[in-house]
Amino acid sequence: MPLWSSRQQDYSEHAPLSAQDDYDDEEEPLPPYPANPNGRSSNGASAHEAMNINGGYDDEEDDEDDPGFGEGDFYQTGSGMSTQYPSSIKQHKKQNNKPTTRHRTSLICAYLKYCLCCCGAFGGGRTKRCLMCLFYMVLFVTIMVCAAAVGYIIARDGSKSVAADGGVQNNTGGNSAGSGYGGPTIDNGGGKTFDKQTNAAKLPPPPLDLHHICSDWITESGRQKCQSECSMADCCSLPATNKNSCWEEQAEECATYRAACMALELHSGDESSGGSGSSGALGSKTILYAPPSNLPILCSSEALATPGGFDNCANVCRPSRCCYPDNFDCNLADDRYCADYEDLCASVAESWRGSGHAVAPSSSTTSSSSTSGGGTTSSQSPVIANEVMKKCNAANLNPPDECIEACKPGACCYVSSSYLPIEQLFNEYYGAANNPMQNMASCASSFGFCQQYGSCEHLNHMKDVAGWNSDEVNYVVDVSTPCKAEHIAQFGALECSNVCQPAHCCFSGEYACDDVQLGHLNCDDYKACQVLYPNKKASTMELLQLAE
């Protein structure tokens, strides 16, 4: 059979259906070959050159056939002549004139073969396929690199609080009022440590008297005892991404620790040197001098209404805490002046909650006299925290106007870069132009002063339950959110302690609610504050009896 007949037969038999349909259309036939296909034509050109010159066929479908068929058989030289590849035509003819057999493999193998073959040469569609191959390779490498990077980030503990010696440094955890842990690193040699080799730190149960221990954060020995216990809970202040963090798994224990250790957190920056008039810790032996003649002025309501005035009063009054050796680990050589300090210094009294809280009036008279200088002082004004608490409580929020007015002197405690609800209420009440929070610097770091206005936290946690169709508002305080164990464990207890100030009479047992003019308070509105008083498990009936 002539070669040209064999080639035409092979192409017709192996053409796809779509190609066979195309052959049915009327097309110009291929130019006839000369009588001698392997010889030279009359003008000296080969038969195959005649085919190339007159159009031939440029079948890209045969790119993957065996050598000897399609474009791979001949290539055109620069002089316009067609040159035959070294392989002979007989090597490419199928035995017994059978058509070429196409073996089908799996899709993946075929695709790889397709890409590898196409990347071997450039020209026409091959260039496009080669570029696609390179694109997919680059995409695959990019995906793998990104996956490795994500895995590396997840594998890391995400914290820079792990010290080089294996100890866990303290990581300050902030809250809305700026409080955070400031205690020392965990002493691995003290016997009480958590296991840093495990994925989660093992937090021991808090001591039952932890609140009492940490009420004495103003003496050197008392502060050391509190730090020793509170340092066990350093894992509570670590971020959740740290493998030593424990606040998610042990939220209840962390909340108890952070509540009892709150004052130590807030005042961790105090100097360790003690002495009269110092903001640092007191020694075991303290001398209490006679009160200064201007003590009533130093600790008056007007003086306590400024951060500096509050600090001055607290510094002068601090040595008088040694008048109560059962509460504070210090003693006085001479306690004859204790009574002169008692009433005037009540407004700055320290406890596990800090200082500046509401206190019940003492049984003695609230008037203080001083014969120094031949004058007599006026009666002591009511404690600021008590006055704020009476106007900012769950029973006096509809409307919240009285609370807003009572909180105006302490507005600097709530100045924030965030637009807190209290600022929005101030805008609505005073107007944007007269809002005292607009051009006021923050004083949130003055913890004692700001805790006098802790009850103002109610303005940040009010919810209107009147409904969309009501023209009036009906505010209730949301205590559960800031007092959730997980919230305290992660951010500290200051926010919860502030909003729970009016309910201290419901849980502490220090005084009755009537003593601070809160007999009308419904303690059940503050049942979420129980988290601050873990050793006081009171029923609702008991809470109501305390309120009465």
RODO-2510 file (C-alpha; in nm, 4 decimals, decimal comma):
residues 548
     n   res          X          Y          Z
     1     m     0,0000     0,0000     0,0000
     2     p     0,1449     0,3416    -0,0811
     3     l     0,2614     0,5525     0,2076
     4     w     0,0224     0,8354     0,1375
     5     s    -0,2714     0,5954     0,1358
     6     s    -0,1602     0,4490     0,4711
     7     r    -0,1325     0,7903     0,6303
     8     q    -0,4742     0,8996     0,5120
     9     q    -0,6245     0,5770     0,6404
    10     d    -0,4625     0,6116     0,9839
    11     y    -0,5841     0,9630     1,0290
    12     s    -0,9378     0,8848     0,9318
    13     e    -0,9587     0,5832     1,1610
    14     h    -0,8157     0,7566     1,4681
    15     a    -0,9889     1,0888     1,4276
    16     p    -1,2462     1,1681     1,7008
    17     l    -1,6146     1,1826     1,6170
    18     s    -1,6051     1,5588     1,6065
    19     a    -1,3287     1,5394     1,3496
    20     q    -1,5172     1,2831     1,1423
    21     d    -1,8127     1,5137     1,1349
    22     d    -1,5868     1,7857     1,0091
    23     y    -1,4659     1,5621     0,7318
    24     d    -1,8222     1,5389     0,6102
    25     d    -1,8159     1,9058     0,5326
    26     e    -1,7036     2,0144     0,1975
    27     e    -1,3374     2,1007     0,2189
    28     e    -1,0638     2,1311    -0,0320
    29     p    -0,8882     1,7939    -0,0743
    30     l    -0,5224     1,7542     0,0006
    31     p    -0,3001     1,8040    -0,3014
    32     p    -0,2119     1,4735    -0,4727
    33     y     0,1256     1,3172    -0,4155
    34     p     0,3497     1,2518    -0,7134
    35     a     0,3753     0,9031    -0,8555
    36     n     0,7038     0,8470    -0,6768
    37     p     0,6526     0,9551    -0,3151
    38     n     1,0014     0,8625    -0,2030
    39     g     1,1732     1,0119    -0,5043
    40     r     1,2277     1,3559    -0,6286
    41     s     0,9803     1,5499    -0,8366
    42     s     1,0568     1,6959    -1,1682
    43     n     1,1603     2,0255    -1,0123
    44     g     1,3904     1,8562    -0,7607
    45     a     1,1714     1,8900    -0,4505
    46     s     1,0688     1,5926    -0,2491
    47     a     0,7153     1,4720    -0,2334
    48     h     0,6863     1,5670     0,1301
    49     e     0,8211     1,9110     0,0604
    50     a     0,5466     1,9551    -0,1936
    51     m     0,2992     1,8691     0,0716
    52     n     0,4493     2,1234     0,3127
    53     i     0,4646     2,3947     0,0543
    54     n     0,1056     2,3491    -0,0475
    55     g    -0,0249     2,3486     0,3036
    56     g     0,0240     1,9823     0,4039
    57     y    -0,1292     1,9180     0,7367
    58     d    -0,0320     2,0636     1,0667
    59     d    -0,2109     1,8264     1,2956
    60     e    -0,1472     1,9067     1,6600
    61     e    -0,3483     1,6043     1,7609
    62     d    -0,0557     1,3872     1,6582
    63     d     0,1902     1,5555     1,8919
    64     e     0,1696     1,2659     2,1297
    65     d     0,1832     0,9885     1,8650
    66     d     0,4887     0,7765     1,8126
    67     p     0,7707     0,9466     1,6226
    68     g     0,7138     0,9261     1,2526
    69     f     0,3604     1,0621     1,2435
    70     g     0,2387     1,4210     1,2397
    71     e     0,4550     1,7217     1,2969
    72     g     0,7345     1,5276     1,4528
    73     d     0,8285     1,3511     1,1274
    74     f     0,9541     1,6527     0,9401
    75     y     1,0792     1,9944     1,0261
    76     q     1,1403     2,2830     0,7957
    77     t     1,4868     2,4263     0,7699
    78     g     1,5674     2,7894     0,7348
    79     s     1,6092     2,7459     0,3583
    80     g     1,2514     2,6304     0,3211
    81     m     1,3463     2,2623     0,2733
    82     s     1,1797     1,9890     0,4735
    83     t     1,4188     1,7476     0,6412
    84     q     1,3309     1,4016     0,7609
    85     y     1,4137     1,2921     1,1168
    86     p     1,6653     1,0091     1,1433
    87     s     1,4041     0,7419     1,2042
    88     s     1,2827     0,5664     0,8907
    89     i     0,9255     0,5488     0,7837
    90     k     0,9259     0,1716     0,8060
    91     q     0,9959     0,1890     1,1762
    92     h     0,6747     0,3828     1,2249
    93     k     0,4451     0,1734     1,0208
    94     k     0,2387    -0,0541     1,2331
    95     q     0,2787    -0,4225     1,1922
    96     n     0,0194    -0,5776     0,9583
    97     n    -0,0999    -0,2248     0,8770
    98     k    -0,2891    -0,2009     1,2123
    99     p    -0,3762     0,1463     1,3430
   100     t    -0,1946     0,2967     1,6393
   101     t    -0,3277     0,1732     1,9725
   102     r    -0,4001     0,4438     2,2315
   103     h    -0,3604     0,3221     2,5900
   104     r    -0,5773     0,5042     2,8473
   105     t    -0,4377     0,5441     3,1991
   106     s    -0,5715     0,7113     3,5088
   107     l    -0,6582     1,0800     3,4965
   108     i    -0,3687     1,1802     3,7170
   109     c    -0,1101     0,9851     3,5192
   110     a    -0,2449     1,1186     3,1930
   111     y    -0,2364     1,4729     3,3227
   112     l     0,1205     1,4387     3,4456
   113     k     0,2259     1,2855     3,1174
   114     y     0,0499     1,5663     2,9341
   115     c     0,2268     1,8352     3,1367
   116     l     0,5699     1,6746     3,1173
   117     c     0,5493     1,6172     2,7465
   118     c     0,4223     1,9649     2,6749
   119     c     0,6964     2,1299     2,8785
   120     g     0,9605     1,9721     2,6599
   121     a     0,9207     2,2055     2,3663
   122     f     0,7863     2,5449     2,2808
   123     g     0,5649     2,6390     1,9980
   124     g     0,1983     2,7028     1,9500
   125     g    -0,0138     2,5459     2,2255
   126     r     0,2877     2,3965     2,3963
   127     t     0,3981     2,7326     2,5308
   128     k     0,0588     2,7898     2,6881
   129     r     0,0586     2,4455     2,8442
   130     c     0,4077     2,4874     2,9778
   131     l     0,3118     2,8169     3,1408
   132     m     0,0061     2,6507     3,2934
   133     c     0,2282     2,3761     3,4279
   134     l     0,4591     2,6302     3,5875
   135     f     0,1609     2,8183     3,7313
   136     y     0,0229     2,5089     3,9006
   137     m     0,3639     2,4212     4,0374
   138     v     0,4064     2,7689     4,1863
   139     l     0,0529     2,7546     4,3277
   140     f     0,1216     2,4195     4,4891
   141     v     0,4445     2,5433     4,6476
   142     t     0,2672     2,8569     4,7756
   143     i    -0,0088     2,6533     4,9366
   144     m     0,2415     2,4263     5,1066
   145     v     0,4425     2,7220     5,2395
   146     c     0,1276     2,8890     5,3744
   147     a     0,0129     2,5659     5,5369
   148     a     0,3515     2,5240     5,7019
   149     a     0,3436     2,8835     5,8277
   150     v    -0,0049     2,8422     5,9763
   151     g     0,1008     2,5199     6,1432
   152     y     0,4068     2,6901     6,2876
   153     i     0,1977     2,9740     6,4311
   154     i    -0,0513     2,7335     6,5855
   155     a     0,2257     2,5184     6,7285
   156     r     0,3799     2,8114     6,9096
   157     d     0,2461     2,8856     7,2570
   158     g     0,1767     3,2460     7,1532
   159     s     0,3214     3,4062     7,4643
   160     k     0,6432     3,5800     7,5482
   161     s     0,5872     3,5193     7,9178
   162     v     0,7944     3,2022     7,9325
   163     a     1,1247     3,2850     8,0899
   164     a     1,4497     3,1382     7,9719
   165     d     1,4930     2,9359     8,2907
   166     g     1,1577     2,7664     8,2538
   167     g     0,9772     2,9897     8,5013
   168     v     0,6599     3,1703     8,4064
   169     q     0,6770     3,5422     8,4339
   170     n     0,3788     3,7392     8,5344
   171     n     0,1762     3,8724     8,2430
   172     t    -0,0347     4,1729     8,3224
   173     g    -0,3927     4,1191     8,2234
   174     g    -0,5943     4,4340     8,1810
   175     n    -0,9601     4,5068     8,2286
   176     s    -1,1871     4,7998     8,1745
   177     a    -1,0368     4,9906     8,4651
   178     g    -0,6792     4,9133     8,3806
   179     s    -0,6107     4,6616     8,6563
   180     g    -0,3855     4,3631     8,6068
   181     y    -0,1536     4,1250     8,7792
   182     g     0,1638     4,2798     8,8995
   183     g     0,2941     4,0065     9,1248
   184     p     0,6386     3,8498     9,1007
   185     t     0,7374     3,5448     8,9062
   186     i     0,6593     3,2038     9,0482
   187     d     0,9281     3,0790     9,2829
   188     n     1,0102     2,7315     9,1656
   189     g     1,1973     2,6616     9,4852
   190     g     0,9136     2,7402     9,7228
   191     g     0,7445     2,4039     9,7009
   192     k     0,4146     2,5444     9,5743
   193     t     0,4339     2,5497     9,2001
   194     f     0,2238     2,4301     8,9131
   195     d     0,3493     2,1794     8,6621
   196     k     0,4878     2,3669     8,3636
   197     q     0,5521     2,0473     8,1704
   198     t     0,1837     1,9815     8,1121
   199     n    -0,0269     2,1527     7,8505
   200     a    -0,2372     2,3289     8,1126
   201     a    -0,1089     2,4682     8,4389
   202     k    -0,2378     2,2901     8,7466
   203     l    -0,3852     2,5593     8,9696
   204     p    -0,4206     2,4498     9,3318
   205     p    -0,7442     2,5328     9,5137
   206     p    -0,7319     2,8765     9,6759
   207     p    -0,7006     2,8894    10,0553
   208     l    -1,0282     2,9416    10,2356
   209     d    -0,8938     3,2525    10,4072
   210     l    -0,7319     3,4051    10,0989
   211     h    -0,9526     3,7137    10,1158
   212     h    -0,8438     3,7720    10,4738
   213     i    -0,4773     3,7105    10,3941
   214     c    -0,4790     3,9624    10,1105
   215     s    -0,6641     4,2264    10,3078
   216     d    -0,3246     4,2957    10,4602
   217     w    -0,1445     4,4178    10,1512
   218     i    -0,0154     4,7311    10,3265
   219     t     0,2405     4,5630    10,5569
   220     e     0,5630     4,4002    10,4465
   221     s     0,4866     4,0582    10,5915
   222     g     0,1235     4,0718    10,4861
   223     r     0,2164     4,1591    10,1298
   224     q     0,4656     3,8730    10,1141
   225     k     0,2016     3,6263    10,2341
   226     c    -0,0487     3,7535     9,9799
   227     q     0,2066     3,7441     9,7005
   228     s     0,3047     3,3901     9,7911
   229     e    -0,0534     3,2723     9,7518
   230     c    -0,1500     3,4904     9,4582
   231     s     0,1586     3,3976     9,2566
   232     m     0,0106     3,0500     9,2288
   233     a    -0,2525     3,1999     9,0006
   234     d    -0,0138     3,3622     8,7539
   235     c    -0,1376     3,1133     8,4965
   236     c    -0,4785     3,2840     8,5151
   237     s    -0,3379     3,6022     8,3617
   238     l    -0,1654     3,4267     8,0720
   239     p    -0,3333     3,4420     7,7311
   240     a    -0,5308     3,1392     7,6220
   241     t    -0,2754     3,0678     7,3478
   242     n    -0,0077     3,0033     7,6110
   243     k     0,0228     2,6351     7,6963
   244     n     0,0551     2,7258     8,0666
   245     s    -0,2677     2,9266     8,0720
   246     c    -0,5333     2,7916     8,3051
   247     w    -0,8153     3,0446     8,3127
   248     e    -1,0265     2,8556     8,0600
   249     e    -1,0050     2,5163     8,2306
   250     q    -1,0178     2,6483     8,5882
   251     a    -1,2237     2,9632     8,5609
   252     e    -1,3867     2,9290     8,9034
   253     e    -1,0557     2,8940     9,0852
   254     c    -0,9015     3,1773     8,8838
   255     a    -1,1967     3,4032     8,9653
   256     t    -1,1522     3,3367     9,3382
   257     y    -0,7812     3,4089     9,3211
   258     r    -0,8169     3,7254     9,1192
   259     a    -1,0961     3,8580     9,3403
   260     a    -0,9012     3,8056     9,6638
   261     c    -0,5778     3,9339     9,5074
   262     m    -0,7411     4,2393     9,3513
   263     a    -0,5921     4,4970     9,5885
   264     l    -0,2457     4,3490     9,5434
   265     e    -0,2932     4,3720     9,1673
   266     l    -0,3976     4,7348     9,1817
   267     h    -0,1207     4,8463     9,4179
   268     s     0,1605     4,6232     9,2971
   269     g     0,3617     4,9316     9,2007
   270     d     0,3804     5,0687     9,5532
   271     e     0,7280     5,1064     9,6944
   272     s     0,8343     4,8425     9,9406
   273     s     0,9711     5,0922    10,1882
   274     g     0,7320     5,1626    10,4671
   275     g     0,6848     5,4320    10,7221
   276     s     0,4457     5,7069    10,8119
   277     g     0,3252     5,9069    10,5214
   278     s     0,4621     5,6580    10,2711
   279     s     0,2588     5,4782    10,0111
   280     g     0,4744     5,1697    10,0617
   281     a     0,4337     4,8744    10,2968
   282     l     0,4439     4,9110    10,6746
   283     g     0,6960     4,7361    10,8945
   284     s     0,6102     4,5016    11,1751
   285     k     0,6737     4,7796    11,4250
   286     t     0,5175     5,1128    11,3440
   287     i     0,5036     5,4381    11,5311
   288     l     0,1733     5,6222    11,5210
   289     y     0,2219     5,9877    11,5783
   290     a    -0,0416     6,2301    11,6915
   291     p    -0,2737     6,3191    11,4039
   292     p    -0,1865     6,6436    11,2264
   293     s    -0,4059     6,9351    11,3123
   294     n    -0,5294     6,9580    10,9547
   295     l    -0,6319     6,5931    10,9319
   296     p    -1,0027     6,6844    10,9096
   297     i    -0,9186     6,9015    10,6114
   298     l    -0,6878     6,6452    10,4553
   299     c    -0,9602     6,3823    10,4733
   300     s    -1,2633     6,6018    10,4051
   301     s    -1,5057     6,5274    10,1249
   302     e    -1,3633     6,8180     9,9288
   303     a    -1,0110     6,6769     9,9540
   304     l    -1,1223     6,3231     9,8710
   305     a    -1,2944     6,4535     9,5572
   306     t    -0,9570     6,4820     9,3832
   307     p    -0,7055     6,2036     9,3139
   308     g    -0,4232     6,3933     9,4845
   309     g    -0,6335     6,4730     9,7887
   310     f    -0,7357     6,1118     9,8303
   311     d    -0,3745     5,9933     9,8161
   312     n    -0,2667     6,2521    10,0759
   313     c    -0,5337     6,1370    10,3190
   314     a    -0,4510     5,7686    10,2593
   315     n    -0,0800     5,8199    10,3227
   316     v    -0,1387     6,0018    10,6505
   317     c    -0,3930     5,7471    10,7685
   318     r    -0,2063     5,4301    10,6732
   319     p    -0,0031     5,3863    10,9936
   320     s    -0,3277     5,3882    11,1908
   321     r    -0,4139     5,0478    11,0366
   322     c    -0,1806     4,8975    11,2919
   323     c    -0,4459     4,9831    11,5475
   324     y    -0,6090     4,6603    11,4267
   325     p    -0,3422     4,3918    11,4717
   326     d    -0,5942     4,1167    11,4043
   327     n    -0,6379     4,2448    11,0480
   328     f    -0,2929     4,3839    10,9745
   329     d     0,0391     4,2236    11,0654
   330     c     0,1901     4,5191    11,2470
   331     n     0,1971     4,6524    11,5992
   332     l     0,2139     4,9918    11,7625
   333     a     0,4340     5,0850    12,0505
   334     d     0,1713     5,3376    12,1590
   335     d    -0,1914     5,3173    12,0497
   336     r    -0,3238     5,6193    12,2342
   337     y    -0,3919     5,8084    11,9112
   338     c    -0,5929     5,5354    11,7411
   339     a    -0,9307     5,6868    11,8258
   340     d    -0,8299     6,0200    11,6721
   341     y    -0,7719     5,8535    11,3348
   342     e    -1,0624     5,6101    11,3292
   343     d    -1,3517     5,8134    11,1899
   344     l    -1,1575     6,0492    10,9684
   345     c    -0,9622     5,7675    10,8049
   346     a    -1,2598     5,5385    10,7469
   347     s    -1,3088     5,6742    10,3943
   348     v    -0,9671     5,5451    10,2831
   349     a    -0,9719     5,2136    10,4688
   350     e    -0,7919     4,9286    10,2911
   351     s    -0,9273     4,5792    10,2335
   352     w    -0,8946     4,2988     9,9788
   353     r    -1,1085     4,5144     9,7494
   354     g    -0,8647     4,8030     9,7657
   355     s    -0,9665     5,1283     9,9282
   356     g    -1,2170     5,4088     9,8924
   357     h    -1,5226     5,1889     9,9449
   358     a    -1,8429     5,2643    10,1251
   359     v    -1,8271     5,2061    10,4991
   360     a    -2,0900     5,1964    10,7688
   361     p    -2,0876     5,4870    11,0174
   362     s    -1,9180     5,4049    11,3424
   363     s    -2,1026     5,4029    11,6710
   364     s    -1,9153     5,7126    11,7789
   365     t    -2,0093     6,0566    11,6683
   366     t    -1,9100     6,1604    11,3187
   367     s    -1,8045     6,5034    11,4311
   368     s    -1,4406     6,5650    11,4987
   369     s    -1,3034     6,8488    11,7012
   370     s    -0,9558     6,9821    11,7264
   371     t    -0,8370     7,2228    11,9927
   372     s    -0,5161     7,2916    11,8057
   373     g    -0,5146     7,6482    11,6953
   374     g    -0,8146     7,7269    11,9127
   375     g    -1,0682     7,6171    11,6549
   376     t    -1,3274     7,3470    11,6142
   377     t    -1,3790     7,1505    11,2965
   378     s    -1,7140     7,0994    11,1388
   379     s    -1,8823     6,7609    11,1402
   380     q    -1,7424     6,5106    10,8981
   381     s    -1,9285     6,4981    10,5687
   382     p    -2,0750     6,1678    10,4496
   383     v    -1,8370     5,9271    10,2804
   384     i    -1,8313     5,9889     9,9043
   385     a    -1,8617     5,6203     9,8213
   386     n    -2,1723     5,5923    10,0388
   387     e    -2,3392     5,8859     9,8636
   388     v    -2,2589     5,7529     9,5174
   389     m    -2,3773     5,4073     9,6147
   390     k    -2,7154     5,5356     9,7323
   391     k    -2,7798     5,6917     9,3912
   392     c    -2,6195     5,4265     9,1728
   393     n    -2,7803     5,0956     9,2528
   394     a    -3,0214     4,8571     9,0860
   395     a    -3,3213     5,0148     9,2603
   396     n    -3,2443     5,3704     9,1470
   397     l    -3,1764     5,3536     8,7738
   398     n    -3,5137     5,4629     8,6346
   399     p    -3,4255     5,7259     8,5422
   400     p    -3,0475     5,7238     8,5968
   401     d    -3,0266     6,1026     8,6341
   402     e    -2,9257     6,1014     9,0021
   403     c    -2,6551     5,8478     8,9320
   404     i    -2,5173     6,0532     8,6433
   405     e    -2,4962     6,3635     8,8622
   406     a    -2,3307     6,1737     9,1464
   407     c    -2,0706     6,0343     8,9058
   408     k    -1,9756     6,3666     8,7504
   409     p    -1,6888     6,4408     8,9964
   410     g    -1,5385     6,1010     8,9168
   411     a    -1,5934     6,1127     8,5429
   412     c    -1,2175     6,1059     8,4810
   413     c    -1,2134     5,7461     8,6076
   414     y    -1,4165     5,6384     8,3055
   415     v    -1,2461     5,8418     8,0341
   416     s    -1,1446     5,5940     7,7680
   417     s    -1,0519     5,5770     7,4027
   418     s    -1,3535     5,3511     7,3652
   419     y    -1,6972     5,5076     7,3557
   420     l    -1,8285     5,3542     7,6775
   421     p    -2,2029     5,3603     7,7559
   422     i    -2,1401     5,5988     8,0458
   423     e    -1,9998     5,8563     7,8044
   424     q    -2,3036     5,8202     7,5828
   425     l    -2,5318     5,8794     7,8821
   426     f    -2,3283     6,1864     7,9789
   427     n    -2,3682     6,3179     7,6256
   428     e    -2,7440     6,2741     7,6384
   429     y    -2,7752     6,4295     7,9838
   430     y    -2,5312     6,7210     7,9623
   431     g    -2,5115     6,7640     7,5872
   432     a    -2,2053     6,6975     7,3774
   433     a    -2,0721     7,0515     7,4266
   434     n    -2,0993     7,0367     7,8078
   435     n    -2,0016     6,6748     7,8608
   436     p    -1,7303     6,6830     8,1320
   437     m    -1,5678     6,3737     7,9804
   438     q    -1,4907     6,5418     7,6492
   439     n    -1,1802     6,7369     7,7483
   440     m    -1,0817     6,5497     8,0624
   441     a    -0,7666     6,3471     8,1176
   442     s    -0,8034     5,9958     8,2495
   443     c    -0,7340     5,9318     8,6176
   444     a    -0,8112     5,5595     8,6129
   445     s    -0,4694     5,4813     8,7592
   446     s    -0,5749     5,6494     9,0870
   447     f    -0,7441     5,3344     9,2076
   448     g    -0,8360     5,4511     9,5558
   449     f    -0,9951     5,7712     9,4315
   450     c    -1,1803     5,5928     9,1523
   451     q    -1,3149     5,3200     9,3779
   452     q    -1,5144     5,5894     9,5554
   453     y    -1,7077     5,6079     9,2281
   454     g    -1,7094     5,2359     9,1647
   455     s    -2,0893     5,2216     9,1717
   456     c    -2,0903     5,4376     8,8602
   457     e    -2,0071     5,1141     8,6793
   458     h    -2,3852     5,0590     8,6775
   459     l    -2,4068     5,3100     8,3930
   460     n    -2,1927     5,0807     8,1791
   461     h    -2,4092     4,7755     8,2394
   462     m    -2,7677     4,8922     8,2081
   463     k    -3,0143     4,7147     7,9819
   464     d    -3,3448     4,8511     7,8643
   465     v    -3,6062     4,5770     7,9036
   466     a    -3,9090     4,7885     7,8152
   467     g    -3,9274     4,6522     7,4611
   468     w    -3,9233     4,8103     7,1166
   469     n    -4,2843     4,9240     7,1226
   470     s    -4,2564     5,1116     7,4514
   471     d    -4,1977     5,4859     7,4615
   472     e    -4,0463     5,4628     7,8078
   473     v    -3,7273     5,2961     7,9226
   474     n    -3,6972     5,0414     8,1969
   475     y    -3,3367     4,9894     8,2981
   476     v    -3,2042     4,6888     8,4837
   477     v    -2,8413     4,6332     8,5739
   478     d    -2,6598     4,3456     8,4073
   479     v    -2,4342     4,2114     8,6803
   480     s    -2,3868     3,8680     8,5282
   481     t    -2,1610     3,9816     8,2423
   482     p    -1,8780     4,1509     8,4410
   483     c    -1,9108     3,8964     8,7230
   484     k    -1,8967     3,5844     8,5099
   485     a    -1,6193     3,3600     8,6368
   486     e    -1,4549     3,3464     8,2926
   487     h    -1,4564     3,7263     8,2692
   488     i    -1,2955     3,7710     8,6112
   489     a    -1,0450     3,4954     8,5452
   490     q    -0,9320     3,6626     8,2249
   491     f    -0,9614     4,0352     8,3011
   492     g    -0,9602     4,0662     8,6788
   493     a    -1,2254     4,1421     8,9404
   494     l    -1,2232     4,5228     8,9525
   495     e    -1,5130     4,5711     8,7130
   496     c    -1,7275     4,3193     8,8992
   497     s    -1,6291     4,4640     9,2366
   498     n    -1,7319     4,8119     9,1271
   499     v    -2,0750     4,7152     9,0023
   500     c    -2,1257     4,5040     9,3173
   501     q    -2,0390     4,7805     9,5644
   502     p    -2,3994     4,8362     9,6758
   503     a    -2,4377     4,4630     9,7400
   504     h    -2,1416     4,4391     9,9771
   505     c    -2,3907     4,4603    10,2594
   506     c    -2,5660     4,1513    10,1176
   507     f    -2,2625     3,9209    10,1218
   508     s    -1,9832     4,0476    10,3453
   509     g    -2,1600     4,0451    10,6808
   510     e    -1,9596     4,3539    10,7798
   511     y    -2,2699     4,5678    10,8070
   512     a    -2,6391     4,5577    10,7211
   513     c    -2,7798     4,7339    10,4217
   514     d    -2,9800     4,9647    10,6488
   515     d    -2,6526     5,0896    10,7942
   516     v    -2,5663     5,2483    10,4616
   517     q    -2,9234     5,3548    10,3787
   518     l    -2,9769     5,0726    10,1306
   519     g    -3,2521     4,8897    10,3138
   520     h    -3,4683     4,9057    10,0026
   521     l    -3,2062     4,7212     9,7958
   522     n    -3,3089     4,3866     9,6476
   523     c    -3,0027     4,1697     9,7031
   524     d    -3,1355     3,9151     9,4570
   525     d    -3,0523     4,1612     9,1786
   526     y    -2,6874     4,1084     9,2683
   527     k    -2,6783     3,7322     9,3086
   528     a    -2,4019     3,7148     9,0435
   529     c    -2,1776     3,9005     9,2927
   530     q    -2,1546     3,5771     9,4866
   531     v    -1,8406     3,4971     9,2887
   532     l    -1,6567     3,7634     9,4914
   533     y    -1,7537     3,5959     9,8180
   534     p    -1,6868     3,2231     9,7635
   535     n    -1,7075     3,1366    10,1330
   536     k    -2,0424     3,3069    10,1771
   537     k    -2,3086     3,0719    10,0385
   538     a    -2,6261     3,2561    10,1189
   539     s    -2,9711     3,1626     9,9961
   540     t    -3,2106     3,4129     9,8466
   541     m    -3,4077     3,4265    10,1700
   542     e    -3,0914     3,4991    10,3664
   543     l    -3,0002     3,7733    10,1226
   544     l    -3,3432     3,9314    10,1696
   545     q    -3,3077     3,9104    10,5470
   546     l    -2,9681     4,0795    10,5262
   547     a    -3,1199     4,3550    10,3178
   548     e    -3,3985     4,4036    10,5728
***
